[in-house]
């Protein structure tokens, strides 16, 4: 008897505009220990070719996280007037 594979359960996050598959995706580990990260997951965390990731172990699970370099954060707060606000706070602290 041939059994149909279970369909993956999907949950939608409309405010972010993507779908996450909760289970049902399996891949084989290659000879060199490599596994392909499914596109739906790469898109969900904006993982691009050449990006750096870190691995950690959580019980029997392996967690893969995108490493965000400090250089990638440069300019993210431009136009938010954060520096001016911090300088005002520092001046007020000095006056006290």
N, C-alpha and C positions, 0 to 999 in steps of 0.2 A: 504494500500500500504506500503510495507516494503522498507525503504530507505537505501541504502548502505552508510556507514560512509565515510566521505571524507578521501582520502589518505593523510597522512602527507607530507608536502613539505620538501624536504631534500636539504641541501646544503653541498657540499663536500669541505673539507680543505685538499687537498692532501699533502701539505707540512707538515701537522701535522699527517696525517694518520688516521683521524676519520671523522665521519659523525655526523652532528647535526640536530635534528628534530626541525623545527621552530614552528610548531603547530600541533594539532591533538592528542596529548597525554593527556589523562585525567585519573585521579586516584581519588578514593573516600577517604575522610578523615575518619579514623577509630574512634572508640569510645573514645580513649585516645588522639585524635588530631594528630595521626600519619599518615604520607604519605610516600609512598615508592618513593625514588628518582630513576628515570629510569636509567638503566645501562649505556646507551649511555652518559648521563650527568655525572655520577660518573666517568666513564673512561676519559671523556674529561678534567676533572679537577683533576684527580688522587685522588679521594676521596675513602678512604679505611675504612673498619669497624674499629671503635674506634677513627677515626679522629674527631676533634672538629670543629664545624661550628658555625657561628653567623647569626642571623636573623635581617633584617631591613625591614622597610616598605617604599615602593615607590608608593604613590597613592593607587590604589587597588591591587598592586602587592606586593608579599613578596619575598625578595631577600635572598638567602642562600649563604653564602661565607665560604670557607675553612679558618680556622684560622691557620696561620703558626706560630709556636712557635719559639722563638729565638734559642732554642736548635736544631731545625731542620735545621737551617742555618749554624750551626757549620761545618767548613771544606769545605763549598761550594766553597770558593775561594782559596783553597789550591793549590799551584803550579802556581798561577797567579802573584807571586812576588809583590803583592799589598802592603804589609807591607814595603818592601824595598823601593818602590817608594814613599810611604808616608813619610818614615824617611828621604829620600833625600830632599823631598820638605820642610820638617820641618827644616832641617839643613840649607838649602838655605835661608829660611825665617829668621832664627836666624842671619845669616851673614849680612843680609840687615839692 
